Amino acid sequence: MIAYVTVGADDITRAEQFYSAFLPSLGYALEKFHGDLSYILPNQPEQSVAFPDFYVKAPFNGQPATSGNGTMVAFEARSQAQVRALHAAALAAGGMDDGQPGFRASYGPQFYVGYLRDPTGNKIALFSNDPNGPRRDA
C-alpha cells in the first residue's frame, strides 16, 4: 500500500499556490509543517484503507528540486467537468499545460484526463473514469 507521495519544490510558496488551486476541491486538507506542505485526505470511519498523503518539500539533500523523467502523480476527480475546472485552476495558479483535458485513444472509453506540470516541472494528471460520464467515440 502506498502511504504517501512526495514531490520536491524549490519555491514552496509557488507550489502551495499551484496545489491549493485544485487539491482542496478533491478533499485534501493542507497542513504545514516546518515550511513543507502536507495535503491529507481525511479518514472516513467506514474506510478500510487510508489513502496516501501528498507532500511537497524542499529536497532533504539541499540540492535543487528536479522532476523525474517518467514520474507522474495522478489525482482522481469526480467528473469530466471537474477535471476541466481543476486543470484550468491549476494553470491559473502557475501550472504549465502538458496535455489539455480530453479522452486519449490509448485508454478506456471513459478515461478522461488532463496533464499539467507544477512550477518545479513535476507531472500531474487529473482524471475521471466515471462510468456514468460521456464516453469517447470508439
MILO-825748 format. One record per residue (C-alpha): residue in one letter; residue number from 1; x negated, y, z negated. Coordinates in steps of 0.1 Angstrom, whole numbers, plus 5000, padded with zeros to 4 digits. Layout:
   res     n      x      y      z
     A   NUM      X      Y      Z
...
This chain:
   res     n      x      y      z
     M     1   5000   5000   5000
     I     2   4987   5035   5008
     A     3   4986   5056   4977
     Y     4   4975   5089   4992
     V     5   4961   5105   5023
     T     6   4936   5134   5021
     V     7   4925   5158   5048
     G     8   4897   5183   5045
     A     9   4901   5220   5048
     D    10   4876   5249   5045
     D    11   4903   5276   5042
     I    12   4928   5263   5016
     T    13   4949   5295   5020
     R    14   4954   5289   5057
     A    15   4960   5252   5051
     E    16   4987   5260   5025
     Q    17   5004   5283   5049
     F    18   5004   5256   5076
     Y    19   5015   5226   5054
     S    20   5040   5246   5034
     A    21   5058   5256   5066
     F    22   5071   5220   5070
     L    23   5063   5196   5042
     P    24   5089   5211   5017
     S    25   5116   5205   5043
     L    26   5106   5168   5042
     G    27   5110   5167   5005
     Y    28   5074   5173   4994
     A    29   5067   5195   4963
     L    30   5034   5214   4962
     E    31   5012   5211   4932
     K    32   4979   5230   4930
     F    33   4950   5216   4910
     H    34   4916   5232   4909
     G    35   4923   5251   4941
     D    36   4933   5220   4960
     L    37   4968   5212   4974
     S    38   4988   5181   4964
     Y    39   5020   5175   4983
     I    40   5040   5150   4963
     L    41   5073   5132   4971
     P    42   5094   5127   4940
     N    43   5100   5091   4930
     Q    44   5137   5080   4931
     P    45   5150   5056   4904
     E    46   5162   5031   4930
     Q    47   5130   5033   4950
     S    48   5110   5001   4949
     V    49   5077   5016   4961
     A    50   5061   5050   4958
     F    51   5055   5069   4990
     P    52   5019   5083   4995
     D    53   5009   5117   4983
     F    54   4993   5141   5007
     Y    55   4962   5160   4996
     V    56   4944   5190   5012
     K    57   4910   5195   4997
     A    58   4876   5210   5004
     P    59   4852   5182   5011
     F    60   4836   5168   4980
     N    61   4801   5168   4996
     G    62   4802   5206   5001
     Q    63   4798   5202   5039
     P    64   4823   5218   5063
     A    65   4856   5200   5068
     T    66   4859   5183   5102
     S    67   4888   5164   5118
     G    68   4884   5127   5127
     N    69   4885   5116   5163
     G    70   4915   5092   5165
     T    71   4927   5101   5130
     M    72   4963   5113   5126
     V    73   4988   5117   5098
     A    74   5025   5112   5108
     F    75   5054   5126   5088
     E    76   5089   5113   5094
     A    77   5117   5139   5100
     R    78   5154   5132   5096
     S    79   5163   5141   5132
     Q    80   5150   5153   5165
     A    81   5163   5188   5157
     Q    82   5143   5188   5126
     V    83   5112   5177   5145
     R    84   5116   5207   5168
     A    85   5123   5231   5139
     L    86   5093   5219   5118
     H    87   5070   5218   5148
     A    88   5079   5255   5156
     A    89   5075   5265   5119
     A    90   5041   5248   5117
     L    91   5029   5266   5149
     A    92   5042   5300   5135
     A    93   5022   5292   5103
     G    94   4988   5289   5121
     G    95   4990   5254   5136
     M    96   4979   5245   5172
     D    97   5002   5226   5196
     D    98   4988   5192   5205
     G    99   5020   5179   5222
     Q   100   5054   5195   5224
     P   101   5083   5176   5207
     G   102   5099   5150   5230
     F   103   5101   5114   5240
     R   104   5070   5095   5250
     A   105   5072   5068   5276
     S   106   5048   5045   5256
     Y   107   5071   5044   5226
     G   108   5106   5031   5219
     P   109   5136   5049   5235
     Q   110   5145   5067   5202
     F   111   5110   5077   5191
     Y   112   5108   5115   5193
     V   113   5076   5131   5183
     G   114   5057   5164   5183
     Y   115   5019   5168   5177
     L   116   5000   5196   5160
     R   117   4966   5204   5148
     D   118   4962   5221   5114
     P   119   4939   5251   5110
     T   120   4909   5227   5105
     G   121   4918   5206   5135
     N   122   4934   5176   5117
     K   123   4960   5159   5139
     I   124   4995   5158   5126
     A   125   5026   5141   5140
     L   126   5062   5150   5132
     F   127   5085   5123   5144
     S   128   5121   5109   5142
     N   129   5131   5074   5151
     D   130   5168   5079   5142
     P   131   5188   5051   5158
     N   132   5219   5074   5160
     G   133   5200   5102   5178
     P   134   5198   5108   5215
     R   135   5177   5082   5235
     R   136   5150   5086   5261
     D   137   5162   5077   5296
     A   138   5149   5042   5304
